[in-house]
């Protein structure tokens, strides 16, 4: 991710544009996930736990 300094732009507004670009690109969640190695079996287990919690949280309509 890169942002070029515009003529007459302050460092604060440049930093603000950079943070906004990073947020829009959704880079931080990916970086946080890749900070540690997670095995495929662990990913499947976490996904199953999320599914169970989600099904318990939302009441099903008939």
Secondary structure per residue as TSV (DSSP state, phi and psi in degrees):
chain	resnum	aa	ss	phi	psi
A	1	X	-	360.0	130.7
A	2	X	-	-142.3	150.4
A	3	X	-	-136.3	130.1
A	4	X	-	-92.7	144.6
A	5	X	-	-72.8	125.1
A	6	X	-	-83.8	154.7
A	7	X	T	-60.9	129.3
A	8	X	T	77.2	9.5
A	9	X	-	-89.2	139.5
A	10	X	-	-80.7	163.6
A	11	X	H	-65.6	-33.7
A	12	X	H	-65.0	-44.3
A	13	X	H	-70.1	-32.2
A	14	X	H	-63.4	-45.3
A	15	X	H	-63.3	-39.4
A	16	X	H	-63.4	-43.2
A	17	X	H	-64.2	-38.5
A	18	X	H	-64.3	-46.9
A	19	X	H	-61.4	-39.6
A	20	X	H	-65.0	-41.8
A	21	X	H	-63.9	-40.9
A	22	X	H	-64.7	-42.0
A	23	X	H	-65.2	-41.6
A	24	X	H	-67.9	-33.3
A	25	X	H	-79.4	-8.0
A	26	X	T	54.9	48.5
A	27	X	H	-82.5	-40.0
A	28	X	H	-59.7	-44.6
A	29	X	H	-60.2	-36.5
A	30	X	H	-67.4	-43.2
A	31	X	H	-63.5	-41.4
A	32	X	H	-64.0	-37.6
A	33	X	H	-67.7	-37.8
A	34	X	H	-86.0	1.4
A	35	X	T	-64.7	-34.4
A	36	X	S	-124.9	150.1
A	37	X	-	-76.0	133.6
A	38	X	-	-125.8	124.3
A	39	X	-	-70.1	161.4
A	40	X	H	-63.9	-36.1
A	41	X	H	-67.3	-35.9
A	42	X	H	-66.9	-40.7
A	43	X	H	-62.1	-42.7
A	44	X	H	-64.1	-40.1
A	45	X	H	-65.0	-43.9
A	46	X	H	-64.6	-41.0
A	47	X	H	-62.8	-40.6
A	48	X	H	-65.8	-40.8
A	49	X	H	-63.2	-41.1
A	50	X	H	-62.2	-41.2
A	51	X	H	-63.0	-43.0
A	52	X	H	-63.3	-46.1
A	53	X	H	-62.6	-40.3
A	54	X	H	-66.2	-40.7
A	55	X	H	-68.2	-31.7
A	56	X	H	-76.1	-30.8
A	57	X	H	-76.9	-41.9
A	58	X	S	-96.8	122.4
A	59	X	-	-71.4	139.3
A	60	X	-	-84.2	136.7
A	61	X	-	-95.0	144.6
A	62	X	-	-101.2	360.0
